[in-house]
């Protein structure tokens, strides 16, 4: 109407646009993590691989694409570090935790060697034919273990990344450090996890305080 000169000035100029709500991502409790991770049968080579994948994707807060593209040259066992290549091939260095290191060594020294045999495969996580594991392959593995765990929750690969960040903040980690570990270029992306942390605080209060209900 202003452009057509029907009115003088735009009456909506000083009206703020509504903020779009950001859905808080689902996270797993530490107990739920333990329950799920105990499902793979680590007496078998596929189970050993699956346990190593779960430990690493959660223990390092990786995206599924980052996990599956990891090469044998990206793990620095002596330094307990991982070279991760995220969005736009941007590199970051992430510490390798003790649990992830333990299962990764067991998998790479036994199961992976059996799967790969003489194939020239650089990727760490492979299928039983020795080829790099696909996203769909990981999804099927995860779905199977979730069903076996009895957990009634919608769990997808990114759930482990959300859980990683949330558990760090619940434990008192600095937001900037979590941003660095996740590889977020903008801290506002990381700040969504502070809202999850507040929800955790509310839940704790309602659960344990006698006058909170």
C-alpha positions in Angstrom: 0.0 0.0 0.0 2.9 2.3 0.7 4.4 1.5 -2.7 1.1 2.2 -4.4 0.9 5.5 -2.5 -2.4 4.5 -0.9 -0.9 5.2 2.6 1.9 7.4 3.9 4.6 5.3 5.7 4.6 1.7 6.7 2.8 1.1 10.0 4.6 -2.2 10.6 8.1 -0.6 10.5 8.7 -0.8 14.2 6.9 -4.1 14.8 9.3 -6.9 15.7 9.0 -10.2 13.8 8.0 -13.1 16.0 10.8 -15.5 17.0 10.5 -19.0 15.7 10.6 -21.5 18.5 13.5 -23.9 18.3 12.6 -27.4 19.3 14.8 -28.7 22.1 16.6 -31.8 20.9 16.0 -35.2 22.6 18.8 -36.4 24.8 19.6 -39.6 26.6 20.3 -39.8 30.3 23.6 -41.3 31.4 21.7 -44.4 32.5 20.1 -44.7 29.1 23.5 -44.4 27.5 24.8 -47.3 29.7 21.7 -49.4 28.9 22.0 -48.9 25.1 25.8 -49.4 25.0 25.5 -52.7 26.9 23.4 -54.2 24.1 26.0 -55.1 21.4 27.4 -58.5 21.9 31.1 -57.7 22.1 32.1 -61.4 21.9 31.4 -61.1 18.2 33.2 -58.9 15.6 30.0 -57.0 14.5 29.1 -56.3 18.1 32.7 -55.1 18.8 32.5 -52.7 15.9 29.0 -51.5 17.0 30.2 -50.8 20.6 33.2 -48.9 19.3 31.0 -46.8 17.0 28.6 -45.9 19.8 31.3 -45.1 22.3 33.1 -42.8 19.8 30.0 -41.0 18.4 28.9 -40.2 21.9 32.3 -39.8 23.5 33.5 -37.3 21.0 30.2 -35.6 20.1 30.5 -36.5 16.4 28.1 -36.0 13.6 27.3 -39.3 11.8 29.1 -38.0 8.7 32.2 -37.3 10.8 32.1 -40.7 12.4 31.8 -42.6 9.1 34.4 -40.6 7.3 37.1 -41.2 10.0 40.3 -42.7 8.5 42.8 -44.8 10.4 45.2 -41.9 10.1 42.8 -39.6 12.0 43.1 -41.3 15.3 46.2 -40.3 17.3 46.2 -43.0 20.0 49.4 -41.9 21.7 48.2 -38.3 22.0 44.6 -39.4 22.7 43.2 -37.1 20.0 41.0 -37.3 17.0 41.3 -35.2 13.8 37.7 -34.6 12.8 36.7 -33.0 9.5 33.3 -31.4 9.9 31.1 -29.2 7.7 33.0 -27.6 4.8 35.9 -30.0 5.6 36.8 -27.7 8.5 39.2 -29.6 10.8 39.0 -29.7 14.6 40.9 -31.7 17.2 38.8 -33.6 19.7 40.1 -35.6 22.7 39.7 -39.3 22.6 38.2 -40.5 25.9 39.2 -43.7 27.7 36.1 -45.7 27.0 36.1 -44.9 23.3 39.9 -45.5 23.1 39.5 -48.9 24.8 36.8 -50.2 22.4 38.4 -48.6 19.3 41.7 -50.4 20.0 39.8 -53.8 20.5 37.8 -53.3 17.3 40.7 -52.2 15.1 43.1 -54.9 16.3 40.6 -57.7 15.7 37.3 -57.2 14.0 38.4 -54.5 11.5 41.4 -56.6 10.3 39.1 -59.5 9.7 36.5 -57.5 7.8 39.0 -55.6 5.6 41.4 -58.4 4.9 43.4 -57.4 1.8 41.1 -54.5 0.8 42.6 -51.0 0.6 40.0 -49.4 2.9 41.0 -46.2 4.8 37.7 -45.7 6.7 37.8 -47.0 10.3 34.2 -48.4 10.4 33.4 -50.9 7.7 30.8 -53.5 7.0 31.4 -57.3 7.1 32.5 -57.1 3.4 35.3 -54.7 4.3 33.7 -51.7 2.6 33.1 -48.3 4.3 29.9 -48.4 6.4 27.1 -46.3 4.9 24.8 -43.9 6.8 21.9 -46.4 6.1 24.1 -49.2 7.4 24.6 -47.3 10.7 20.9 -46.4 10.9 20.0 -50.1 10.7 22.5 -51.1 13.3 21.4 -48.3 15.7 17.7 -49.2 15.2 18.4 -52.8 15.9 20.2 -52.1 19.2 17.6 -49.5 20.3 14.9 -52.1 19.8 16.9 -54.7 21.8 17.6 -52.2 24.6 13.9 -51.7 25.4 14.3 -47.9 25.5 11.1 -46.2 24.6 12.6 -43.1 22.9 13.2 -41.9 19.4 16.9 -42.2 19.1 18.8 -41.2 16.0 22.6 -40.6 15.3 22.4 -36.9 16.3 20.9 -37.9 19.7 24.4 -38.8 20.8 25.8 -35.4 19.9 23.0 -33.7 21.7 23.6 -35.9 24.8 27.4 -35.3 24.6 26.9 -31.5 24.8 24.1 -31.7 27.4 26.1 -34.0 29.7 29.1 -31.7 29.5 27.1 -28.6 30.5 25.4 -30.5 33.3 28.8 -31.4 34.6 29.9 -27.7 34.6 31.8 -27.4 31.3 32.3 -23.9 29.8 30.0 -23.1 26.9 32.9 -21.9 24.8 34.7 -25.2 25.3 31.6 -27.1 24.3 31.3 -24.9 21.2 34.9 -25.8 20.2 34.4 -29.5 20.8 31.2 -29.5 18.7 32.8 -27.5 15.9 30.1 -24.8 15.9 31.2 -21.6 14.2 28.5 -19.6 16.0 28.0 -19.9 19.8 24.3 -19.3 19.4 24.0 -22.8 17.9 25.6 -24.2 21.1 23.5 -22.1 23.4 20.4 -24.3 22.7 22.0 -26.8 25.1 21.8 -24.3 27.9 18.0 -24.5 27.6 18.2 -28.2 27.9 20.4 -27.8 31.0 17.7 -25.5 32.5 15.1 -28.1 31.8 17.3 -30.7 33.6 17.5 -28.3 36.6 13.7 -27.9 36.7 13.2 -31.7 36.5 15.7 -32.2 39.3 13.9 -29.6 41.5 10.5 -31.1 40.9 11.8 -34.6 41.6 13.6 -33.9 44.9 12.2 -30.7 46.5 9.3 -31.3 48.9 7.5 -28.1 47.9 8.1 -28.1 44.2 4.8 -29.9 43.2 
